[in-house]
Amino acid sequence: MDNLIDLFEKKIAGTDTRFVRHILYEINWNARLIGIKGARGVGKTTLLLQYIKLNLLSELDNVLYVSLDNIWFNNNTIIDLAKSFEQRGGKYLFLDEVHKYSNWSQEIKNIYDDFPDLKIVFTGSSLLEILNARADLSRRAITYNMQGLSFREYLALETGEIFTVTTLNDLLKNHRAIARTINSKLKPIKYFEDYLRYGYYPYYKEEKELYYSRMGEVINLMLDIELPLLRNVDIAYISKIKQLLMVIAYTVPFQPNVSKLSNKININRNTLLSYLHYLEEIGLTKNLFKQSSGISTLQKPLKTYLDNTNLMYLLAQEKVNKGSLRETFFANQIGYKHKITYAEQGDFQIDDKYIFEIGGKNKTNRQLSKLTDAYNIIDDITIGTQNRIPLYLFGFLY
């Protein structure tokens, strides 16, 4: 255990706190059991270490961070760790990448029940099952989902300008004032295209020229390791899922023709629908349905997008479609905190109320003229008018 403490001390010493994600302030850190889920590469580990450095540095002897892929756990359990740590006076236990430990949910439940003075924070894959795991932690754990950088956060990293997070209601009512405030401090359009290309995953700051190479490695780890481990997908079929991902990438937004696609990839209908579901769960795609709840694994989505615009540039490269790029950005940023469903008129319905049509500056209001609570979201404009709102503003929702 001393080696784990030494590793933790080194990680804390090397943790930069000049920029922190907004989710750090949204989490109720006073809870006894906190779970943080998210796709690989969105910054979960950094979030934990920054919280510790910013809030628990004065009592570091009572804190321990460990990653469960450490070789120490080949011969020791999480319960062994918690017991030893608690006997040393430990109070705050941070467990990273719990999905790499086979019995994580049962042992965390036991720790929660048997060590009432211990606070536990754990992180894991976006595929992590909190409700349906062997030990149901849903009644004990407060769970948060984390995704990549918003455009607002990207601007903070690039320029040092920190803008206030806006709510959707405020944005719809006061978008002109919000846009004026932003444009008085910088020119957001100047940074927007770069964000779409490489600003979503925080590690873009580390050797930018290797960014797409690293993204490719991360995707392979998700598909080659996390899917077989957490969804029991036969490794022999991973190549089929990669093939499906590439089909989606080149035809975003993808409107699945299940019969045709099943024949092309040579898998049956139900397997194909399961794979579409898994790709969304793992954080690589976004599926659109008519309703936002009660959706089964075998229900066909009406549209499928890649999860974020950086994935479009990685997978489709020079064949990125401008219209699809706009829609993917919008769906990614607004879908983080709001229900997003397929719209019969317009491109998206949000929270079962608002209709949004996404387009360029020449987009007219004709398509939405007879609808209430309907908005045109326009790319390439700085400040909007009435129900015409600049697209980039939806990057300020988190």
C-alpha positions as CSV (number, residue, x, y, z in Angstrom):
1,M,0.0,0.0,0.0
2,D,2.9,2.4,0.6
3,N,3.7,2.2,-3.2
4,L,0.1,3.3,-3.9
5,I,0.5,6.2,-1.6
6,D,3.8,7.2,-3.3
7,L,2.2,7.1,-6.7
8,F,-0.7,9.2,-5.4
9,E,1.7,11.8,-4.0
10,K,3.5,12.0,-7.4
11,K,0.2,12.4,-9.3
12,I,-1.0,15.2,-7.0
13,A,2.4,17.0,-7.3
14,G,2.0,17.0,-11.1
15,T,-1.6,18.0,-11.3
16,D,-2.3,21.4,-12.9
17,T,-5.3,23.3,-11.4
18,R,-5.2,26.5,-13.5
19,F,-8.1,25.3,-15.5
20,V,-10.9,23.1,-14.0
21,R,-14.0,21.6,-15.6
22,H,-17.4,23.1,-14.7
23,I,-18.7,19.7,-13.5
24,L,-16.3,20.0,-10.5
25,Y,-18.6,22.6,-9.1
26,E,-21.8,20.7,-9.9
27,I,-20.9,17.5,-7.9
28,N,-22.1,17.2,-4.4
29,W,-18.7,16.2,-2.9
30,N,-20.3,15.9,0.6
31,A,-22.1,12.7,-0.4
32,R,-20.7,9.5,1.0
33,L,-20.7,7.6,-2.3
34,I,-20.2,9.4,-5.7
35,G,-19.9,7.8,-9.1
36,I,-18.6,9.6,-12.2
37,K,-19.2,7.9,-15.6
38,G,-17.8,9.0,-18.9
39,A,-16.2,8.0,-22.1
40,R,-12.5,7.3,-22.1
41,G,-10.4,10.5,-22.5
42,V,-12.9,13.1,-21.3
43,G,-10.9,13.9,-18.2
44,K,-12.3,11.9,-15.2
45,T,-8.9,11.2,-13.7
46,T,-7.8,14.8,-13.9
47,L,-11.1,15.8,-12.3
48,L,-10.5,13.7,-9.2
49,L,-6.9,14.8,-8.8
50,Q,-7.8,18.5,-9.2
51,Y,-10.6,18.2,-6.6
52,I,-8.2,16.7,-4.2
53,K,-5.5,19.3,-4.8
54,L,-7.9,22.2,-4.5
55,N,-9.9,21.0,-1.5
56,L,-8.1,18.3,0.5
57,L,-4.4,19.3,0.3
58,S,-4.4,20.3,4.0
59,E,-5.4,16.8,5.0
60,L,-3.6,14.7,2.4
61,D,-2.7,12.0,5.0
62,N,-6.4,11.2,5.1
63,V,-6.8,10.9,1.3
64,L,-6.0,8.2,-1.1
65,Y,-6.4,8.0,-4.9
66,V,-5.8,4.7,-6.7
67,S,-6.4,3.4,-10.2
68,L,-7.9,-0.1,-10.2
69,D,-5.8,-1.2,-13.1
70,N,-2.7,-1.1,-10.8
71,I,-0.9,-4.4,-10.5
72,W,-1.4,-4.2,-6.7
73,F,-5.0,-5.4,-7.2
74,N,-3.8,-8.7,-8.8
75,N,-3.2,-10.0,-5.2
76,N,-5.4,-7.6,-3.2
77,T,-9.0,-6.5,-3.1
78,I,-10.7,-3.1,-2.8
79,I,-11.9,-4.2,0.6
80,D,-8.3,-4.9,1.7
81,L,-7.4,-1.4,0.5
82,A,-10.3,0.2,2.3
83,K,-9.7,-1.7,5.6
84,S,-6.0,-0.8,5.7
85,F,-6.6,2.8,4.7
86,E,-9.3,3.2,7.3
87,Q,-7.1,1.7,10.0
88,R,-4.5,4.4,9.1
89,G,-7.1,7.1,9.7
90,G,-8.2,7.5,6.1
91,K,-11.4,9.4,5.3
92,Y,-11.5,10.0,1.5
93,L,-11.0,7.1,-0.9
94,F,-10.9,7.9,-4.7
95,L,-11.2,4.8,-6.9
96,D,-10.4,5.4,-10.6
97,E,-11.4,3.1,-13.5
98,V,-13.5,0.6,-11.4
99,H,-14.7,-1.2,-14.5
100,K,-11.2,-2.8,-14.7
101,Y,-11.9,-4.6,-11.5
102,S,-14.3,-7.5,-11.9
103,N,-16.2,-7.4,-8.5
104,W,-16.1,-3.6,-8.1
105,S,-19.8,-3.0,-7.4
106,Q,-20.2,-5.7,-4.6
107,E,-17.0,-4.6,-2.9
108,I,-17.9,-0.9,-3.0
109,K,-21.3,-1.7,-1.5
110,N,-19.6,-3.6,1.3
111,I,-17.2,-0.8,2.0
112,Y,-20.1,1.7,2.0
113,D,-22.0,-0.5,4.5
114,D,-19.0,-1.5,6.7
115,F,-17.0,1.7,6.9
116,P,-19.5,4.5,7.6
117,D,-16.9,7.2,8.2
118,L,-15.3,6.6,4.8
119,K,-16.2,8.8,1.8
120,I,-15.8,7.1,-1.6
121,V,-15.7,8.5,-5.1
122,F,-15.3,6.2,-8.1
123,T,-15.0,6.7,-11.8
124,G,-15.7,4.3,-14.7
125,S,-16.5,3.8,-18.3
126,S,-19.7,5.3,-19.8
127,L,-20.8,1.6,-20.1
128,L,-20.7,1.3,-16.3
129,E,-23.9,-0.3,-14.9
130,I,-24.8,1.4,-11.6
131,L,-28.4,0.2,-11.4
132,N,-28.1,-3.3,-12.9
133,A,-24.7,-4.2,-11.5
134,R,-24.4,-7.3,-9.3
135,A,-24.8,-5.1,-6.2
136,D,-27.3,-2.3,-6.9
137,L,-25.6,0.9,-5.9
138,S,-28.3,3.2,-7.3
139,R,-29.8,3.7,-3.8
140,R,-26.5,4.5,-2.3
141,A,-24.5,6.4,-5.0
142,I,-25.1,9.8,-6.5
143,T,-24.0,9.4,-10.1
144,Y,-22.8,12.0,-12.6
145,N,-22.1,11.7,-16.3
146,M,-19.1,13.6,-17.7
147,Q,-18.4,14.4,-21.3
148,G,-15.8,16.3,-23.3
149,L,-15.0,20.0,-23.3
150,S,-17.8,22.4,-24.2
151,F,-17.0,25.3,-26.5
152,R,-17.1,27.6,-23.5
153,E,-14.5,25.4,-21.7
154,Y,-12.3,25.3,-24.8
155,L,-12.3,29.1,-25.0
156,A,-11.3,29.2,-21.3
157,L,-8.4,26.9,-22.0
158,E,-7.3,28.7,-25.2
159,T,-7.8,32.4,-24.1
160,G,-8.1,32.5,-20.3
161,E,-11.5,34.1,-20.7
162,I,-14.0,32.4,-18.4
163,F,-17.6,32.9,-19.4
164,T,-20.7,32.1,-17.2
165,V,-22.6,28.9,-18.0
166,T,-26.0,29.8,-19.5
167,T,-29.2,27.8,-19.1
168,L,-31.2,26.9,-22.2
169,N,-34.1,29.1,-21.1
170,D,-31.9,32.1,-20.6
171,L,-30.2,31.5,-24.0
172,L,-33.5,31.4,-25.9
173,K,-34.7,34.6,-24.2
174,N,-31.5,36.6,-24.0
175,H,-29.3,35.3,-26.8
176,R,-28.5,38.8,-28.2
177,A,-27.3,40.1,-24.8
178,I,-25.3,36.9,-24.2
179,A,-23.7,37.1,-27.7
180,R,-22.8,40.8,-27.1
181,T,-21.1,40.0,-23.8
182,I,-19.0,37.2,-25.4
183,N,-18.1,39.3,-28.5
184,S,-17.0,42.2,-26.3
185,K,-14.2,40.1,-24.9
186,L,-13.2,37.9,-27.9
187,K,-14.3,36.8,-31.4
188,P,-15.8,33.3,-30.8
189,I,-16.1,32.6,-34.6
190,K,-12.3,32.8,-34.8
191,Y,-12.0,29.8,-32.4
192,F,-15.1,27.8,-33.4
193,E,-13.7,25.8,-36.4
194,D,-10.6,24.8,-34.4
195,Y,-12.9,23.5,-31.6
196,L,-14.9,21.5,-34.0
197,R,-11.7,19.9,-35.3
198,Y,-9.7,19.2,-32.1
199,G,-11.2,20.9,-29.0
200,Y,-13.4,18.2,-27.5
201,Y,-11.0,15.9,-25.7
202,P,-8.9,17.7,-23.1
203,Y,-5.7,15.9,-24.1
204,Y,-5.6,18.0,-27.3
205,K,-3.3,20.3,-25.3
206,E,-0.7,17.6,-25.1
207,E,1.2,17.4,-28.5
208,K,-1.6,18.6,-30.8
209,E,0.0,17.1,-33.8
210,L,-0.6,13.6,-32.3
211,Y,-4.2,14.4,-31.3
212,Y,-5.9,12.3,-34.0
213,S,-3.5,9.4,-33.5
214,R,-4.3,9.4,-29.8
215,M,-8.0,9.6,-30.6
216,G,-7.7,6.5,-32.8
217,E,-5.9,4.6,-30.0
218,V,-8.6,5.6,-27.5
219,I,-11.4,4.4,-29.8
220,N,-9.6,1.1,-30.3
221,L,-9.3,0.7,-26.5
222,M,-13.0,1.3,-26.1
223,L,-14.0,-1.2,-28.8
224,D,-11.3,-3.8,-28.3
225,I,-11.3,-3.9,-24.5
226,E,-14.3,-2.1,-22.9
227,L,-17.1,-3.6,-25.1
228,P,-15.9,-7.3,-24.6
229,L,-15.3,-6.6,-20.9
230,L,-18.5,-4.8,-20.1
231,R,-21.0,-6.0,-22.7
232,N,-19.7,-9.5,-23.4
233,V,-19.2,-8.7,-27.1
234,D,-17.3,-11.5,-28.7
235,I,-13.9,-10.2,-29.8
236,A,-14.3,-11.8,-33.2
237,Y,-17.2,-9.4,-33.9
238,I,-15.4,-6.2,-32.9
239,S,-14.3,-5.7,-36.5
240,K,-18.0,-5.6,-37.5
241,I,-18.7,-2.8,-35.0
242,K,-15.7,-0.9,-36.4
243,Q,-17.1,-1.4,-39.9
244,L,-20.5,-0.1,-38.7
245,L,-18.8,3.0,-37.1
246,M,-17.1,3.8,-40.4
247,V,-20.4,3.5,-42.3
248,I,-22.0,6.0,-39.8
249,A,-19.0,8.3,-40.1
250,Y,-19.3,8.7,-43.9
251,T,-23.1,9.2,-43.9
252,V,-23.8,11.3,-40.8
253,P,-26.5,11.9,-39.9
254,F,-27.1,8.2,-40.6
255,Q,-30.6,7.0,-41.1
256,P,-30.3,3.3,-40.6
257,N,-31.7,1.0,-43.3
258,V,-31.4,-2.1,-41.1
259,S,-32.0,-4.8,-43.8
260,K,-29.6,-3.3,-46.2
261,L,-26.9,-2.7,-43.5
262,S,-27.3,-6.1,-42.1
263,N,-26.5,-7.6,-45.5
264,K,-23.6,-5.3,-46.0
265,I,-21.9,-6.1,-42.7
266,N,-23.2,-9.7,-42.7
267,I,-24.9,-9.7,-39.3
268,N,-28.5,-10.2,-38.3
269,R,-31.0,-7.4,-37.5
270,N,-31.0,-7.8,-33.8
271,T,-27.2,-7.9,-33.5
272,L,-27.0,-4.8,-35.7
273,L,-29.4,-2.9,-33.5
274,S,-27.5,-4.0,-30.4
275,Y,-24.3,-2.7,-31.9
276,L,-25.9,0.7,-32.6
277,H,-27.0,0.8,-29.0
278,Y,-23.5,-0.1,-27.7
279,L,-21.8,2.5,-29.8
280,E,-24.0,5.2,-28.2
281,E,-23.4,3.7,-24.7
282,I,-19.7,3.8,-25.1
283,G,-19.7,7.5,-26.2
284,L,-19.0,7.2,-29.9
285,T,-22.4,7.9,-31.4
286,K,-25.8,9.6,-30.6
287,N,-29.1,7.9,-31.5
288,L,-32.3,9.8,-32.1
289,F,-35.7,8.3,-31.4
290,K,-39.2,9.8,-31.4
291,Q,-39.4,9.4,-27.6
292,S,-36.7,9.9,-25.0
293,S,-37.6,7.1,-22.6
294,G,-38.7,3.5,-22.6
295,I,-36.3,2.8,-25.5
296,S,-35.2,-0.9,-25.9
297,T,-31.9,-2.1,-27.1
298,L,-33.6,-3.5,-30.2
299,Q,-35.4,-0.4,-31.2
300,K,-34.2,1.2,-34.5
301,P,-33.0,4.8,-34.2
302,L,-34.4,7.2,-36.8
303,K,-31.0,9.0,-37.0
304,T,-27.5,8.3,-35.7
305,Y,-24.8,10.9,-35.3
306,L,-21.2,10.6,-34.3
307,D,-20.9,11.7,-30.6
308,N,-18.8,14.8,-31.4
309,T,-17.4,16.8,-34.3
310,N,-13.8,15.7,-33.5
311,L,-14.7,12.1,-34.3
312,M,-16.1,13.3,-37.7
313,Y,-12.7,14.8,-38.6
314,L,-10.9,11.7,-37.4
315,L,-13.1,9.1,-39.2
316,A,-14.5,10.9,-42.3
317,Q,-11.4,13.2,-42.7
318,E,-11.8,15.3,-45.8
319,K,-15.3,14.1,-46.4
320,V,-16.9,15.9,-43.4
321,N,-20.3,17.4,-44.4
322,K,-20.9,20.9,-43.2
323,G,-24.5,20.4,-42.4
324,S,-23.9,17.2,-40.5
325,L,-21.0,19.0,-38.6
326,R,-23.4,21.7,-37.4
327,E,-26.0,19.2,-36.3
328,T,-23.5,17.0,-34.5
329,F,-22.1,20.0,-32.6
330,F,-25.7,21.0,-31.5
331,A,-26.7,17.5,-30.5
332,N,-23.5,17.0,-28.5
333,Q,-23.7,20.3,-26.6
334,I,-27.4,20.4,-25.9
335,G,-27.8,16.7,-25.3
336,Y,-25.6,16.7,-22.3
337,K,-28.2,18.2,-20.0
338,H,-31.4,18.0,-22.1
339,K,-33.6,15.4,-23.6
340,I,-33.1,15.3,-27.4
341,T,-35.5,13.5,-29.7
342,Y,-36.3,13.2,-33.4
343,A,-38.6,16.0,-34.8
344,E,-41.1,15.5,-37.6
345,Q,-40.5,19.2,-38.5
346,G,-37.1,20.7,-37.9
347,D,-34.0,18.8,-37.0
348,F,-34.4,18.2,-33.2
349,Q,-37.0,18.4,-30.5
350,I,-35.6,19.3,-27.1
351,D,-37.3,18.5,-23.7
352,D,-40.5,17.5,-25.6
353,K,-41.2,21.2,-26.2
354,Y,-38.7,23.2,-28.4
355,I,-38.1,22.6,-32.1
356,F,-34.7,23.5,-33.6
357,E,-33.6,23.7,-37.2
358,I,-29.9,23.9,-37.8
359,G,-28.4,25.7,-40.9
360,G,-26.2,28.3,-42.4
361,K,-26.7,32.0,-42.5
362,N,-29.0,31.8,-45.6
363,K,-31.4,29.5,-43.8
364,T,-34.9,31.1,-43.9
365,N,-37.8,30.9,-41.3
366,R,-40.2,29.2,-43.8
367,Q,-39.9,25.7,-42.4
368,L,-40.7,26.8,-38.8
369,S,-43.2,29.6,-39.6
370,K,-46.3,27.8,-38.3
371,L,-44.7,26.3,-35.2
372,T,-44.5,27.7,-31.7
373,D,-41.3,27.4,-29.5
374,A,-39.3,26.9,-32.7
375,Y,-35.9,28.3,-33.4
376,N,-33.4,28.5,-36.3
377,I,-29.9,27.8,-35.1
378,I,-27.5,29.6,-37.5
379,D,-23.9,29.0,-38.2
380,D,-21.5,31.7,-39.3
381,I,-23.3,34.6,-37.6
382,T,-22.1,36.5,-34.6
383,I,-25.3,37.9,-33.1
384,G,-28.9,36.7,-33.8
385,T,-32.3,38.2,-34.1
386,Q,-35.6,37.0,-32.6
387,N,-35.7,33.2,-33.2
388,R,-32.4,33.1,-35.2
389,I,-29.7,32.2,-32.7
390,P,-26.0,31.7,-33.4
391,L,-24.9,28.1,-33.4
392,Y,-21.8,28.6,-31.3
393,L,-23.9,29.9,-28.3
394,F,-25.0,26.3,-27.6
395,G,-21.5,25.6,-26.6
396,F,-22.1,27.7,-23.4
397,L,-24.6,25.4,-21.8
398,Y,-22.0,23.7,-19.6
